[in-house]
Amino acid sequence: MKAEQSTLHHKILSEKVIILDSVEPVEIYGVNDVKLNIIKKHFGKLKIVARGYSIKVLGDDNEIKHFEKN
């Protein structure tokens, strides 16, 4: 029997933290995070974590730049 080797490629994720200092979070997230879930679907390649007045975005540099533009 021949054993096969599996190689895992780990990608280094970039991180961007956005502070919501001029808007109430519910205006961005929506009631029960409805708007936030739409944003997450639209940017499916990114991991988006929202807590209080901050949004943390993790992913590829180019994807994060695209997120920031929109």
Secondary structure in CASP SS format (residue, H / E / C, confidence):
PFRMAT SS
TARGET T0000
AUTHOR 0000-0000-0000
METHOD secondary structure of the structure
MODEL  1
M C 1.00
K C 1.00
A C 1.00
E C 1.00
Q C 1.00
S C 1.00
T C 1.00
L C 1.00
H C 1.00
H C 1.00
K C 1.00
I C 1.00
L C 1.00
S E 1.00
E E 1.00
K E 1.00
V E 1.00
I E 1.00
I E 1.00
L C 1.00
D C 1.00
S C 1.00
V C 1.00
E C 1.00
P H 1.00
V H 1.00
E H 1.00
I H 1.00
Y H 1.00
G C 1.00
V H 1.00
N H 1.00
D H 1.00
V H 1.00
K H 1.00
L H 1.00
N H 1.00
I H 1.00
I H 1.00
K H 1.00
K H 1.00
H H 1.00
F C 1.00
G C 1.00
K C 1.00
L C 1.00
K E 1.00
I E 1.00
V E 1.00
A E 1.00
R E 1.00
G C 1.00
Y C 1.00
S E 1.00
I E 1.00
K E 1.00
V E 1.00
L E 1.00
G E 1.00
D C 1.00
D H 1.00
N H 1.00
E H 1.00
I H 1.00
K H 1.00
H H 1.00
F H 1.00
E H 1.00
K H 1.00
N C 1.00
END
